[in-house]
Amino acid sequence: MSNQLPPCPECDSEFTYENGAVLACPMCAHEWVERESSDNAGAGAAAIKDSVGNILADGDPVSIVKSLKVKGGGAIKIGTKVNGIRLLQEPVDGHDIEAKVPGFGQIRLKSSVVKKA
């Protein structure tokens, strides 16, 4: 079988397939965007990934993967959906995403606590 797609970066499975704009692996369920690694290396800017390794982009919808305490009281519950994130060029105290969370307003989040929806 002649597969022109690259192997999965997580488990090296050769059975990758296209799923819309992303590539997917049926063996480990990892999804990723194929990029030319040499072309868009950027000026030291690394891709920001969510908690499961998906590459995030400005405007992506995400969901919160663990409950978060918010400074000043309250908590953001697991599963809260957030639309239209904005990636920060310079992370602030480890927070690399800015988003408007329903019920809390504009806050900064760490990419390790969100999953691309």
C-alpha positions in Angstrom: 0.0 0.0 0.0 1.5 3.3 -1.1 0.8 5.9 1.6 2.1 9.4 0.7 1.3 10.7 4.2 3.9 10.9 6.9 3.8 8.4 9.8 2.2 9.4 13.1 4.6 11.5 15.2 3.3 9.9 18.4 3.4 6.1 17.7 5.1 6.0 14.2 2.0 4.2 12.7 2.0 4.2 8.9 -1.8 4.1 8.7 -2.3 7.9 8.9 -5.2 9.5 7.0 -6.6 12.9 6.2 -9.5 14.1 8.4 -10.4 17.5 6.9 -7.6 19.9 7.5 -5.7 17.6 9.9 -4.0 14.3 9.7 -5.1 11.5 12.1 -3.8 8.2 13.4 -6.3 5.4 13.8 -3.9 3.5 16.2 -3.4 6.2 18.9 -6.1 8.7 17.9 -3.5 11.5 17.6 -4.4 14.4 15.3 -2.0 17.0 13.9 -1.5 19.5 11.1 1.1 18.7 8.5 3.6 21.5 8.2 6.9 22.0 6.3 9.3 22.0 9.2 12.0 23.8 7.2 9.8 26.6 5.8 8.0 28.0 8.7 10.6 27.7 11.5 9.9 31.3 12.5 12.1 33.5 14.7 12.3 31.1 17.6 8.5 30.8 17.9 7.4 27.3 18.7 4.0 26.0 18.0 1.6 26.0 20.9 0.0 22.7 21.6 -3.0 21.7 23.7 -3.1 19.1 26.4 -3.2 16.2 23.9 -0.6 17.6 21.4 -2.9 19.3 18.8 -1.4 22.5 17.5 -3.5 25.5 18.4 -4.2 28.6 16.3 -5.8 32.0 16.9 -9.6 31.6 16.8 -9.7 27.9 17.7 -12.5 26.7 19.9 -11.3 24.8 23.0 -12.7 23.1 26.1 -11.2 23.1 29.6 -9.8 19.6 30.6 -9.6 20.2 34.3 -11.3 22.4 36.9 -9.5 25.6 37.5 -9.5 27.9 40.5 -9.8 31.6 39.5 -7.9 34.2 41.5 -10.6 36.3 43.3 -13.0 33.4 43.8 -14.9 30.9 41.7 -13.8 28.1 39.5 -14.0 27.2 35.8 -15.5 23.7 35.6 -14.1 20.9 33.4 -15.7 20.8 30.0 -16.3 24.6 29.8 -16.3 25.5 26.1 -14.3 28.6 25.0 -14.5 30.1 21.5 -12.0 32.3 19.7 -8.8 31.9 21.7 -5.9 34.2 21.0 -2.3 32.9 21.3 0.1 35.2 23.1 3.4 36.0 21.5 5.1 36.4 24.9 3.8 34.0 27.6 2.9 35.6 30.9 3.7 33.5 34.0 3.4 30.3 31.8 0.0 31.4 30.4 0.2 31.3 26.6 -3.5 31.7 25.6 -5.9 34.6 26.1 -9.6 33.9 25.9 -13.0 35.1 27.0 -14.4 32.4 29.3 -18.2 32.5 29.8 -19.0 33.8 33.2 -15.5 35.0 33.9 -14.6 37.4 31.2 -11.2 37.8 29.5 -8.5 35.7 31.2 -5.2 34.0 30.4 -4.9 30.2 30.3 -2.1 27.7 30.0 -2.3 25.5 26.8 -1.8 22.4 29.1 -5.3 22.8 30.5 -7.3 23.1 27.2 -8.1 20.7 24.4 -9.0 21.7 20.9 -12.7 21.2 20.3 
